[in-house]
């Protein structure tokens, strides 16, 4: 079994611009007459012979574009990979185990192979068992998993006894692949004749006759989920089903997906919102490894045990530590004795945009605070942020707006060809340690914005916003596209930045755990989406969460082991006890 793998990101490899294959010239094996690093026959990019590679670490360190990774594999790996995309490319070890009657979650960082595993199980991608040069016989794949539950699954898959339905991660591609109304799309896949029932459950009725290109991201996500479950299937695969959804919709979708688990069906879900993942799943597979290089799937665990193991960074059964330190959750108690210094205040603001009416009560933001903003989609959160940013003008009300504002919008610029280093030059010059290092952006400097993944672009945009010369920072959905580790790292960064620079940061987001982990106070939106919205607060965390959770009808507790927030099972002893005491949010 090989001890290391070499990964080359072909998009970052620019042989002619680095001094004509700098890596070749520096490689000790090449300098002794060997052919460890050579020129690719077709793409003319560098390629590395993993057998000859000594793991000296020179080429990844000296590559000016950060295109090379040489990674030592864990000693516990004794088999070839399930799939490898090609020479010097990502490889996946093992697969999740679908269990009938259960909802199984998959938890892991971005770039670790979760979507690859889903594609293999959905029969979209045929595993090559590490040999990308030849077509693999499916009998070899079955034999690879001999003696495991996955073998039974693969046998049924090979015999077409598994009917799969797959909801992909990138729902924004649907309008590019289908031309017609929402109803026409769903009618096309409706094998159960349950379109109307599904439309009601997933709240699609109001836009069934709308052209698919005209629906919002949240609506498109629910359409994709409906299309998935309307097919005749006994294995449902959902890749990030809550992206673009507000917290109320996330709870509804969680209940819906949990209801799909029957004796003759199995459901697998990839999700980065830990509270929602915990709420909707029975079992969990953890995926670990090295981002963009290789991924390994752990054995199946109960959801609570699995999430806590992931946070700890240690798999007890496998005796594997995949992260050097545990992720900790801290309860925030405002023990500050300093007198608050007001930054901006408002009173009875009013604004009408088309058919939507936005109002506020009286509120104040103080210096050095992080304020979380909660509310449904279409209820005025982004409108309020744009008011503070000066994008919208008031109809009436009092707004003390004599402050410098920096704004990170919800939708990011995905088409710009500006280099990352140029785009965040202020962050690099002023806050290299605080922002650039913490968000791991240095390796992205030479890339264009249009070539970044969603998570990379999000981190770059956060750095650009927080580096501006301002007093009030407005971040709209900063957790979108980030994995759980990145979300917790960003939440820690935001708290530190607010405290160290005595600035005020407003955060609009739908990940309750993310907001719970970084907010000093909460502002809450109530009303009717697309019709009217009322901003209340900011409140203390306890008062704001109680107001919001009561409207949702759920209660939160802290896990006794990891201290992370968890939703109580409906009508459980703890749920009934907290509701009767009026403590919807743990104290």
N, C-alpha and C positions, 0 to 999 in steps of 0.2 A: 504493500500500500504506500502511495507517495506521501511524503511528509509536508509538502508545501505546494501551493498553487501560485501561478503568476497571472495577474489580471491586467489587461490593457484596455483602457477606455479609448476606443477608436475615434470618438468625436473630439477627444482632447489631444490625440497624438498628431503632431505636425512636424514630420521629419525634416522638411526643407527649412523650416523656420527656427529649429533648435540648434542649427549648426551641422546639418546633414547627419542625422542619426547619432546624436550625442551619446545616447545610452550604449550603442554598439562600441563606441570608442572608449568608453569608461569601464565596460564590463571586464573584470579580471580574466574570466574564461576566454573571452574573445581575444584579449591581449596576449594570451598564451597559445593562440592558434586555434581555439575551439570555435564552435558556431552556436553559442548559447543564445545570443540576440542576433536575429537576421532580418532581412527585408521581406515583407509579405509578398507572395507571388502575384496576388490579384490587386489588393488595395494599396500596396506599397507602404503600408504602415509597419511599425516594428512588430516582431513576434518573438516570443521567448520559449526556449525549450526547457520545460519544467524538470526534465531528468538531469540536464547539465547544470541547471541553476543551483548555485551554492547558497543562496539566500544571504549574500553579503550586504544587501541593503543600499548599495551605491546608486543603482539606476532609479529606484523610486525617490531617493533623496535629491538627486541631481536633475531629474526631469523638470524642466522649467514650467511645464503645463500640468504637472501632477497627474499624468496619464497612467502611471505604472503603480501597481500594488504587488508586493511579494508577501504572501501570508502563510504562516505556519499553521497547518491543520491540527485539530485536537487529536491526541493519541487514541481517543476512544473510537475514532472512525476506522472501521475495519473493512468496510465494503466500498465498492465504487459508487459514484453518485447515481441518483435516480435519473437525473437529466443534466446535461451540460449544453449550453447554447453554441459553443464552438471553441476553437483554440484560444486560450487566454481569456475566456469569458466565464460568466457566472455559472456555478453548479449548485444543484439542489440535492440534499440528502434526506431520504425518507419522505413520507406523506402523512397528512392527518388521517385519523381513523373515523369514518362516518358510522354512527351508531343509530339504528332505527328506534324511533320513539323519543329521540333526544335532539336538543339543539346544541351543537358543539361550536365553540368559539375558537378563533385563531388569533393569537396575540403576539406581536413582535414589531421590531423597528421597520421603518421604510427601507426598501432595497434589500430585504432579507429573503425574498422568495415566496411571500404569501400568495401573491397573484399568480405566480408560476405554478405553485401547488394546486391552486384552484383550477387553472387551465388544464392541468394533467387530469384531475379528477372529473372535469367536465368533458373530457375526451376531445378538447380543442387542440391540445398539445400531446403528441405521442412521445413518451419518455424514451430516450436513447441509451439509458444506462451508462452514460459517460462517453459513449463512442458516437460522436456527431458525424462521422464520415460515412456511416452506413445506416440503412433502415433496420430497425430492431423488430424482430418477430415478437408478437404479443405474448407468446408462450414463455419467452425469456423474461418478460416483465413479470408475469405471474410467478415464475420460479424464483425471481429476485426476492419476492415477498413471502416465500415459502414458510409456513408455520406461524403466520401472523393473521390478524383480523383483516389486514389490507389485502392478503392473498384472496380471501373469499370475495371481497369487494371487486378486485381486479378480474376474477373469474366471471362474476356476474356481468361486469362491464364488457368483457370480451364476448359474452354470449348475448349481449343486448338485453339483459334482464334488468339493467338499471336504466331508468328513464330520467335523464338529467334536465334541470332547468337552471340556467346561470344568469344572474344579474351582475353585469360587469361593473368595474369601478368607474369607468369614464362614461357616465350617462350623457355628458355633453356632446358625445359623438353621435347620439341617436338621430338628431335632426339632419345630420350629414348623410345618414344611411337610409332614411325613410322620408318620403314626401307625402304628407296627408294630415288629416286631423287625428287627434288623440283617439277618438272612437274607431277610426279606420285602422289604426295601428293595433289596438287591443282586439278588435274583431278578427283580425288576421291570425292572432295567436290563441283565440278563445276556444280551447278544446273542451271546456267543461260547460259551456253555455252559462257562465256565471258573471258576465261582464257587468251587469247592472248591480249585482250584489257586491262585487269587488269595488266598483266605483263608489258605492256608498261607504263601505268600510274604510277605504283609503282616501275619502273626501275628494273624488275626482269629478263628481257630477257637474259642477259649475263650469268646467272647462273641457268637457268631452268633445264639443264641436269646434274647439280652437285648433288652429293649425299647429303641428308639433314644434315648428320653429318659433312660435310666439309664446310658449309657456316658460315660466321661470325655472331656475335650477331646482328649487324645492318641489315644484309640480312635476318636473321631468323625473326626479328621483322616485316619486310615488308612482308615476306611470310605468317606470322600469320595473318596480317591485310588482305592480299589478300584472305586467306582461309575463313576468317570471312565474307567478303562481297560477296564472290562467292556463298554462301549458299542462299537459298530462304528464306528471312526473312523480317519482317517489324519492328523488334526491334534489333538494333545493340548495343552491350555492349563492350566497349573497356577499358581494365584495363591497364593503363600506356602504351599507344601506342608509345611513343617517346623514351623509354629507349633504349640505345645503338645507337641512331641516332644522326648524326651531325646536326648543326643548319639549314643547307640548306635542309636536308631531313625532319627535323621537320616542316619547313614552308610548304613543299610540302604535307606532311601527313596531316597537319592542313587544308589546302585547300581541300584535298581529303575527309576528314571526314566531313567537313562543307558541301560539295556538296551532301552528302548522305541524308540530311534532305529534305524529300519530304512530300507532304500532307498525304501520306499513310505510312510513315515510321518515326520512332523515334530513336534517337541516344543518348546514355549516355556514358560519358567519365570520367575516373579517371585520373588525371594528376597532377604532382608536379611542372612542369615548368610553373610559373605564366604567363609569357609572351605568351606562346603557348596556355595555357588554355584560356586566355582572347581572343586570336585571333580566336580560333576554335569554341567557344561555344556562344549560345544565352542566356542561363539561367544557374542558379547555385544553387545547394544544398550544404550547409555547414554541415560537420559532426564534432561534438565536443563531449566531454566526458572525459574519463580517459583512457590513453593508457593501453591496455591489460585487461581492466576491463569492460567498457561499452561504447557504442556509441549511439548518438542521431542525427537524421537527421533534419535539419532546414526546414522551408517552402521554396518554390522556390522563387528565386530572379533574377533580371537581372544580367548578368555577372559582369558588372562594380560595381553595388551596392553590390553584393555578395562578391567579392574579397575585396572591401574596408571594408566591415563589418568584414570579416575574419581577416584582418590586424589590425583593431581596437580592435578585441577581444570582440565585443559587438553586439548582435542581437537586434535591436531596436523593431521589431514587437513582438518578443517573450519575450522582457525585460530580456535577459539572458546575463550575462558577463561570458565568458568561458576562458578568459585569463586575468591575473591581469593588464597587461600593453599592450599598442598598439605597433605594429611593425612599426618603422619609416624608411623612406628612406632619405638619405642625399646626396646632390649633392657634388661631390668632386671637389674642386678647389685647384690647386697647388699654394699655396701662400708662400711656403718656400723660404727664402732668402739665405739659406745656400748653399755653393758651393757643388755640387754633388761629392761624393767620389766613383770612379769607382771600381767595384769588379772583373768583368770579361768582356772581349771583344773578338770579332771575326771579321774575314774579309774574304769574298769570300770562305766560306767552301764548300767542295764538297765531296759527298759520293754516291757510287753506291751499291745498295743491290738488286741483281738479275736484274729484269727489271726496278726497281725504281731508279730514279736519284734525289738526294737531293742537293739543293744549298742554300746559304744565301747571303744576301748583307752584309754590314758592320753594326755592332751593339754593344751596350755596356749596361751592367746591373750595376746599382749603388746600394750602400748599403742602406738598409732601405726601398727599393721599393718592391711593389707587382706588378708583370707583368702578365697580362692575355694573353693567347695565343688562337687565334681564327683560325679556318680553318675546311675544310671538313675532313671526315674520309679518311684514306689512303693517306694523302697528306704530311706526314713527321713530324707531331707534336711529336709523341712518339719517332721517330728516333732522332730528335734534342735533346730531353731530355736525351736520352741514350748516345748521344755524349758528352753532358756536364757531365753526370754521369760516363763517362769512359767505358761504356758498348760497344760502337762501336768505331772503329778507323777511322780517316779521310783518304780520298784519297789525298786531297790537301786543302790548306788554312791555315790561321793563327788563332789559338785558344789559348788564355791565360787561361790555365786550372789549374793554381796553386792555387786552392781553394778546401776546404773540401766540399763535396757534400752529401746531404741526399736525398733519392729518395723513393717516394711512388708510386708503379706501378699502372697501370690501373686495372689489374686483381689481385685480392687478394687471399691469401692462405686460402682456405676453408676446407682443410683436416687436418690441424695441430691439435694435441691434447694438445698443450701447453696451460696452464692456462693464462687467460688475465693478471692477476697480475704479472706473470713471464715475459710475453711478453712485457709489458710496464713498467718494473721495473724502468727504467731511468726516465720516465715521472712522476711516483709516487714519486721518490726520489727528483727530481729537480724542477718539475713544477706542483705540486699537485693542487695548486689554479688556475694557469693559464690554464692548459690543462685538468687535470682529472676532476675537479669540473665543468668547463665550458662545457665539452663534456658529463657530467653526466655518468661517467664510473665506479664509485665506486661499483654500484650494479652488475657489470659484472665481478668483480675480480675473483670470484670462478668458472666461467664458462670456458669451453674449446673453443678455436677459432673455431673449427669445429661445435660447437653448436650454434654459434651466427647467428642472422639474417643478411641480407645484409647491412642494415643501421647500426647495432651495430658494425659489422666488419669494416665498413668504418670509423666510428668514432675512433675505437681502432687504426686502421692503421695510421690515421692522427696524433693521439697523439704520436705514436711511432716515426714517421718521424720527427715531430717538436721538439721532446725531444733530438734528436741526436746532437752531438757536431759538428756543421757544419756552413759554411758561406752562402751556397747556398742550398735552399730547393726546390725540384722539386715535385710537386703534380699533378699526372695524374688523371683527372676526380674525384676530391674529392666530388662532389655533387651527384654522382651516388648512388642510393638506399636511399638517404636522403629525408625526407619530407620537405615542404616549411619552417617550423619553424626551423628545423635543418640546412637547407641550409643557412638561414640568420644568425643563431648563429655561424656557422662555418666561414662565410664570415667576421663577426665582429671579431672573434678570430684571424683569419689570419692577418687582418690589425693591430690588437693590438700587436701580437707577433712580426711582422716585425718592428713596431715602437719602442717597448720596448727593443728589443734585437739587434736592428740595423742590422738585417739580410735581405737577399734578397730572395724573394719567387716567384717562377714561377708556374703559374696555367694553366693547360690545361683543358678546360671544354666546354660544349656545351649549358649550361644554360646562356643565355645572361644577365638575371637579376642578377644572381649570380656573374658573372664577372664584370658587371657594378657596383655592390655594393661594390666590394673589390679592384678593380684594380686602380693603380696610372697611369699605362701606358698599352699599348696593342702592342703585336707583331702579325702580320697577315700573314697567309700562303695562297699563291695562287698557281695555277697549275692544273694538271689533276690527280685525284685520281689513285693510283697504278702505275702511270707512271712517273710523275715528280712533285716536290714541291719546291717552292721558299719561304724562310722566309724573310719578310720585317719588319723593325722596330728594337726596340720598338719605337712607336709613342706616342704622347700625346693621351689621351682618345678620344678627339674630332677627331683628324686626323685619328687614328686607326679605330674608329667606322665608320667614313664617308667612308673610303676605303672599309671596309668589308660590310657595309650595301648597298653601291652602287652596289657591285657585286651581293648581294642577291636580289636587287630590292625592298627593303622595307625601310620605314622611321620610326624612333622612336620619340615619344613625352613623356612628363611626365604627369601623371594624376594630375589634379588640386587639388584633395582632399588628396590623399595619397602620391603623389610625386613619385609613382612607374613608371617604364618605360612601355610603351604600344606601340604596333605596330599600325600605322595608317591604316585605311581601304584603300585598293588599289583604287586609283583615287579619293579619297575624297579631299575636299578643302584643308585640312591640309597637306595631302600627296603631292598634286600638288604644294602647296606653298613652302614646305620644299625642294622638288626636284628642283624647279626653282631657289631657293636661294643657292643650293648646300649644304644645311644643312640636311643631311640624319639622323644625330644624333642631338638630342636636345642640345642646347648650355647651 
